[in-house]
Amino acid sequence: MKPFTTLTCVLLALISVLQLSRVLLAWDVVVNGVAIPLWASVLATIIPAVLSVMTWRESRR
């Protein structure tokens, strides 16, 4: 696996894990006075996780 591909997989997986921890621990996030809903973190968990797996599978070919 190329170094950039490895780094990409790791970073996307890390983003997914951090967003999942926000969902499970119900952390409140407020940006400029606007509360970010938990469903946004659910999407931010699924999308990077799928991209990480797809990148990893593509690099194995």
VENKA-V57211 format. One line per field, one symbol per residue. phi: phi as a letter, one per 40 degrees, with the letter a starting at -180 (. if undefined). A space follows every 50 residues. Layout:
phi: ???
This chain:
phi: .cdcccccccccccdccccccccccfccbbbfgbcccccccccccccccc ccccccccccc
